[in-house]
Amino acid sequence: MSHFVSLERYVPSPEDDVDFLYAAANGTARLGLWGYKDGDTVLTVRVVAGPGTATPNETRGSAVQVWAFSGLTAASRIQAFSGIRPFTGVLEVRLAAGGSTLADQNKALLSGSDPAERVFIGGVPVTAVALEKGIGDYANAPKMGTVRGLAVHITGGLGAANAWKQVFEGRGVSAHFVIGRSGDIAQYVAASIKAQAEGPGNGHFLSVEMVGFGNNSGACQEMTEAQLSKLRELWAWVRGQYPSVPNRLAWAYSGTAKPLSTKLTPLYREMAKSLSAANYCNGDSDSISACIDSGGLSCHYWLDNAAKPCPGIGIIGQLPQVVGYPRVRVAGDAEFILS
């Protein structure tokens, strides 16, 4: 089915779908339309509500046409048509925050009170520590696409939730949120901006780092009860903001193409198979792309092509507890769970 896609890749794939058209403060934007033909009829894109104009630009590959927009406001809405027949859903326009750089926009969004950008728990905004580097992922498409869920990570070191700005910016990486071992939480990236956390999953999954220690063998601490409790509250916010996200685990990666070690790789595969067999997740797959295309609560290992054991076998086994199921253990996992 035809739908709008981001331009983070020169030739977008159908999986690059978006929930919103993010326009610059001056009302300009560019977006792709995947499946731009209805048989021999070339689709047209119109601004169906509010001000603005839509202009066709180049085609990319065999399935995508780029459209340019001007004069948009937050009241504008766009839709594609085959003749007079609507051929996509209506896409809401959101204007970027003030500021000439992405860092300025992140600061502005995290200093505001928009619940679509900043997390509120118990009616109170969480602590904001706005990153200035290591955010946005792709310069030409720094905004989130369709949000499919939340990905859990582990920091690999200890510290308060609000103490990771220097580490993130020094490494050129980021996460939207960090939860400390006492349940303290901080937000580093506004919800509409991509964090640089899980490679190809960045555009579709918000990310949260659980503070915890790990060692070179791949062993990691598991979540404390305070972290689990705060993660449940964060998960409730995610599902409140993105109603299409199911209260389940996303597809679990069960492949062996990114080996960790002779012990860990089989453990991670067994965990994925166990979660799938228990029906706690939507299924398991040896394809990272399939895991990204699914929806729900996920983790770094299931979404990135890199061979990293993040967030640890213990935390992966705890993920069902966030969505209302019992914890899962697999034979041999105790060797890789630190106290």
C-alpha positions as CSV (number, residue, x, y, z in Angstrom):
1,M,0.0,0.0,0.0
2,S,1.3,3.5,-0.8
3,H,2.6,5.5,2.1
4,F,4.9,8.3,3.0
5,V,8.6,7.5,3.9
6,S,11.6,9.4,5.2
7,L,14.5,10.3,3.0
8,E,17.3,9.0,5.3
9,R,18.3,6.7,2.5
10,Y,18.6,7.9,-1.1
11,V,16.3,5.1,-2.2
12,P,13.9,4.7,0.7
13,S,12.4,1.3,1.5
14,P,8.8,0.7,2.4
15,E,9.9,0.2,6.0
16,D,11.0,3.9,6.3
17,D,7.4,4.9,7.1
18,V,6.7,8.0,9.1
19,D,3.9,9.0,11.5
20,F,4.3,12.8,10.9
21,L,5.7,15.2,8.4
22,Y,8.2,17.3,10.3
23,A,8.6,20.7,8.6
24,A,11.3,23.3,9.3
25,A,10.3,26.4,11.2
26,N,9.9,28.2,7.9
27,G,7.3,25.7,6.7
28,T,9.4,23.8,4.2
29,A,9.9,20.0,4.1
30,R,10.7,17.1,1.8
31,L,9.3,13.6,2.0
32,G,9.0,10.5,-0.2
33,L,5.9,8.7,-1.4
34,W,6.5,5.0,-1.6
35,G,4.3,3.3,-4.2
36,Y,3.7,6.5,-6.2
37,K,1.8,4.8,-9.0
38,D,-1.7,3.3,-9.1
39,G,-1.3,1.1,-12.1
40,D,-0.3,3.6,-14.8
41,T,-1.6,6.6,-12.9
42,V,0.9,8.7,-11.1
43,L,-0.3,9.7,-7.6
44,T,-0.5,13.4,-6.6
45,V,0.1,14.8,-3.1
46,R,-2.1,17.6,-1.9
47,V,-2.3,19.8,1.2
48,V,-5.8,18.8,2.3
49,A,-6.1,21.1,5.3
50,G,-4.4,24.3,6.4
51,P,-1.9,26.3,4.3
52,G,0.9,25.0,2.1
53,T,1.8,23.7,-1.4
54,A,3.1,20.4,-2.6
55,T,5.4,20.1,-5.6
56,P,6.6,16.8,-7.2
57,N,10.4,16.4,-7.4
58,E,12.6,13.5,-8.5
59,T,11.8,9.8,-8.4
60,R,14.2,7.5,-6.6
61,G,14.3,3.9,-7.7
62,S,11.2,2.4,-9.1
63,A,8.8,3.0,-6.3
64,V,9.5,6.4,-4.7
65,Q,8.7,10.0,-5.7
66,V,10.0,12.9,-3.7
67,W,7.7,15.7,-2.8
68,A,8.7,19.2,-1.7
69,F,6.4,21.3,0.6
70,S,6.3,25.0,1.4
71,G,4.2,27.3,3.5
72,L,3.2,24.6,5.9
73,T,2.0,25.2,9.5
74,A,1.0,22.9,12.3
75,A,-2.6,23.1,11.0
76,S,-1.5,21.6,7.6
77,R,-2.3,18.0,6.6
78,I,-1.2,16.1,3.5
79,Q,-2.5,13.1,1.6
80,A,-1.9,11.3,-1.7
81,F,-4.5,10.8,-4.3
82,S,-5.1,8.6,-7.4
83,G,-7.2,11.0,-9.5
84,I,-9.8,12.2,-7.0
85,R,-9.6,9.0,-4.9
86,P,-7.6,9.2,-1.6
87,F,-4.8,6.7,-1.8
88,T,-3.0,7.2,1.6
89,G,-4.0,8.2,5.1
90,V,-3.8,11.9,6.1
91,L,-0.4,12.9,7.5
92,E,-0.2,15.4,10.3
93,V,2.4,18.2,10.0
94,R,4.5,19.2,12.9
95,L,6.9,22.2,12.9
96,A,10.4,21.8,14.1
97,A,11.3,23.6,17.3
98,G,13.0,27.0,17.1
99,G,16.8,26.9,16.6
100,S,19.1,26.7,13.6
101,T,20.7,23.4,14.6
102,L,19.4,20.1,15.8
103,A,21.1,20.7,19.2
104,D,19.2,23.9,19.6
105,Q,16.0,22.2,18.7
106,N,16.7,19.4,21.2
107,K,17.3,22.0,23.9
108,A,14.1,23.8,23.1
109,L,12.0,20.7,23.1
110,L,13.4,19.4,26.4
111,S,12.9,22.8,28.0
112,G,9.2,22.8,27.0
113,S,6.2,20.9,28.3
114,D,4.9,19.2,25.2
115,P,4.0,15.6,26.4
116,A,4.7,14.3,22.9
117,E,8.4,15.3,23.2
118,R,9.1,15.2,26.9
119,V,8.1,12.4,29.3
120,F,5.8,13.1,32.1
121,I,5.5,10.5,34.9
122,G,2.9,11.0,37.6
123,G,2.2,14.4,36.0
124,V,5.7,15.6,36.5
125,P,8.3,16.0,33.7
126,V,11.4,13.9,34.1
127,T,14.8,15.5,34.5
128,A,16.0,16.8,31.1
129,V,19.7,16.7,30.1
130,A,19.7,17.9,26.5
131,L,22.4,16.4,24.3
132,E,24.1,18.6,21.7
133,K,26.1,15.9,19.9
134,G,25.5,12.3,18.9
135,I,21.8,12.8,18.0
136,G,19.8,12.7,14.7
137,D,21.5,9.7,13.2
138,Y,21.2,10.9,9.5
139,A,21.6,14.6,8.9
140,N,19.1,14.6,6.1
141,A,16.5,12.8,8.1
142,P,17.1,13.4,11.9
143,K,13.5,12.9,12.9
144,M,11.9,9.6,14.1
145,G,9.8,7.6,11.6
146,T,6.9,5.5,12.7
147,V,7.5,4.7,16.4
148,R,7.1,0.9,16.8
149,G,8.3,0.5,20.4
150,L,11.0,1.0,23.0
151,A,14.5,-0.6,22.9
152,V,16.2,-1.4,26.2
153,H,20.0,-1.1,26.6
154,I,22.6,-1.3,29.4
155,T,25.2,1.4,30.0
156,G,28.0,-1.0,30.8
157,G,29.0,1.3,33.7
158,L,27.6,2.9,36.8
159,G,26.4,6.4,37.6
160,A,23.3,8.5,38.2
161,A,20.7,8.7,35.4
162,N,21.5,12.4,34.8
163,A,25.3,11.9,34.6
164,W,25.8,10.5,31.1
165,K,26.0,13.6,28.9
166,Q,29.7,13.7,28.6
167,V,29.9,10.0,28.0
168,F,27.3,10.1,25.2
169,E,28.7,13.2,23.5
170,G,32.3,11.9,23.7
171,R,31.3,8.6,22.0
172,G,29.0,10.1,19.5
173,V,26.1,7.9,20.7
174,S,22.9,8.6,22.6
175,A,19.7,7.2,24.1
176,H,16.4,9.0,24.6
177,F,16.3,8.0,28.3
178,V,18.5,6.6,31.1
179,I,17.2,4.9,34.2
180,G,19.5,4.6,37.2
181,R,19.7,1.7,39.6
182,S,17.6,3.5,42.2
183,G,14.9,4.2,39.7
184,D,16.0,7.8,38.9
185,I,15.3,8.8,35.2
186,A,16.6,11.4,32.8
187,Q,15.7,12.3,29.2
188,Y,18.5,13.2,26.8
189,V,16.8,13.3,23.4
190,A,13.4,14.7,22.6
191,A,11.0,12.0,21.4
192,S,10.7,13.3,17.8
193,I,14.5,13.2,17.3
194,K,16.4,10.0,16.6
195,A,18.9,8.8,19.2
196,Q,22.0,7.0,17.9
197,A,21.5,3.8,19.9
198,E,20.6,0.7,17.9
199,G,21.8,1.2,14.3
200,P,19.1,0.4,11.8
201,G,16.5,0.4,14.5
202,N,17.1,4.1,15.4
203,G,14.3,5.4,13.2
204,H,11.5,3.3,14.7
205,F,12.4,2.6,18.3
206,L,12.9,5.0,21.2
207,S,15.7,3.9,23.4
208,V,16.4,3.6,27.1
209,E,19.7,2.8,28.8
210,M,19.5,0.9,32.1
211,V,22.4,1.8,34.3
212,G,24.3,-1.4,35.0
213,F,27.8,-2.9,34.9
214,G,29.0,-5.3,32.3
215,N,32.3,-7.1,31.7
216,N,34.3,-8.3,28.7
217,S,32.8,-11.8,28.8
218,G,29.3,-10.3,28.0
219,A,28.1,-10.8,31.6
220,C,25.9,-7.9,32.8
221,Q,23.9,-6.8,35.8
222,E,20.2,-7.3,35.6
223,M,17.6,-4.6,36.4
224,T,16.9,-3.7,40.0
225,E,13.3,-3.7,41.2
226,A,13.4,0.1,41.1
227,Q,14.5,0.1,37.5
228,L,11.8,-2.4,36.5
229,S,9.2,-0.2,38.2
230,K,10.4,2.9,36.4
231,L,10.7,1.1,33.1
232,R,7.0,0.1,33.4
233,E,6.1,3.7,33.9
234,L,8.1,4.8,30.9
235,W,6.5,2.0,28.9
236,A,3.1,3.2,29.8
237,W,4.0,6.7,28.5
238,V,5.3,5.2,25.2
239,R,2.0,3.3,24.7
240,G,0.0,6.3,25.7
241,Q,1.8,8.5,23.1
242,Y,1.8,5.8,20.4
243,P,-1.4,3.8,20.7
244,S,-0.5,1.4,17.8
245,V,2.5,0.0,19.9
246,P,1.3,-3.3,21.4
247,N,1.8,-4.3,25.0
248,R,4.0,-7.2,24.0
249,L,7.6,-7.9,23.3
250,A,8.6,-7.2,19.7
251,W,10.1,-10.0,17.5
252,A,13.1,-11.5,19.2
253,Y,16.3,-12.1,17.2
254,S,17.2,-15.8,17.1
255,G,19.8,-15.8,14.4
256,T,23.5,-16.7,14.6
257,A,24.9,-14.3,12.0
258,K,26.4,-12.0,14.6
259,P,28.3,-14.3,16.9
260,L,29.0,-13.2,20.5
261,S,30.8,-16.2,21.9
262,T,30.5,-20.0,21.8
263,K,28.4,-19.7,25.0
264,L,26.5,-16.5,24.6
265,T,25.2,-16.9,21.0
266,P,23.3,-20.1,21.8
267,L,22.0,-18.6,25.1
268,Y,20.6,-15.5,23.2
269,R,19.1,-17.8,20.6
270,E,17.5,-20.0,23.3
271,M,16.1,-17.0,25.1
272,A,14.5,-15.7,21.9
273,K,13.0,-19.1,21.2
274,S,11.7,-19.4,24.8
275,L,10.1,-16.0,24.6
276,S,8.4,-16.9,21.3
277,A,7.3,-20.3,22.5
278,A,5.7,-18.7,25.6
279,N,3.8,-16.3,23.3
280,Y,5.3,-13.3,25.2
281,C,6.5,-11.8,21.9
282,N,5.2,-11.6,18.4
283,G,7.6,-14.3,17.2
284,D,11.3,-14.8,16.6
285,S,13.4,-14.4,13.5
286,D,17.0,-14.7,12.2
287,S,16.4,-11.3,10.4
288,I,17.2,-8.0,12.0
289,S,14.9,-6.3,9.5
290,A,12.0,-8.5,10.6
291,C,12.6,-7.6,14.2
292,I,12.7,-3.8,13.3
293,D,9.5,-4.2,11.4
294,S,7.7,-5.6,14.4
295,G,6.3,-3.6,17.3
296,G,6.5,-3.7,21.1
297,L,9.2,-3.7,23.8
298,S,12.6,-4.6,22.3
299,C,16.3,-4.4,23.0
300,H,19.6,-3.5,21.4
301,Y,20.6,-7.0,20.5
302,W,17.4,-7.6,18.5
303,L,17.6,-4.4,16.4
304,D,21.3,-3.8,15.5
305,N,23.5,-5.7,13.1
306,A,26.5,-5.2,15.5
307,A,27.5,-8.2,17.6
308,K,27.0,-6.7,21.0
309,P,25.5,-8.5,24.0
310,C,23.5,-5.4,25.1
311,P,21.5,-5.4,27.3
312,G,22.6,-8.7,28.7
313,I,20.8,-12.1,29.0
314,G,19.5,-11.3,32.5
315,I,17.7,-8.1,31.4
316,I,16.3,-9.7,28.3
317,G,14.8,-12.4,30.5
318,Q,13.3,-9.6,32.6
319,L,11.6,-7.8,29.7
320,P,8.4,-9.9,30.0
321,Q,7.9,-8.5,33.5
322,V,7.4,-5.0,31.9
323,V,4.5,-6.2,29.8
324,G,2.8,-8.3,32.5
325,Y,4.3,-11.7,32.1
326,P,6.7,-13.8,34.3
327,R,10.4,-13.6,34.0
328,V,12.1,-16.1,31.7
329,R,15.3,-18.0,32.5
330,V,17.3,-20.3,30.3
331,A,19.8,-22.9,31.3
332,G,23.3,-21.4,31.6
333,D,22.2,-17.8,31.9
334,A,23.4,-17.5,35.6
335,E,27.1,-17.4,34.4
336,F,26.4,-14.2,32.6
337,I,24.3,-12.3,35.2
338,L,26.4,-10.2,37.6
339,S,25.2,-9.3,41.1
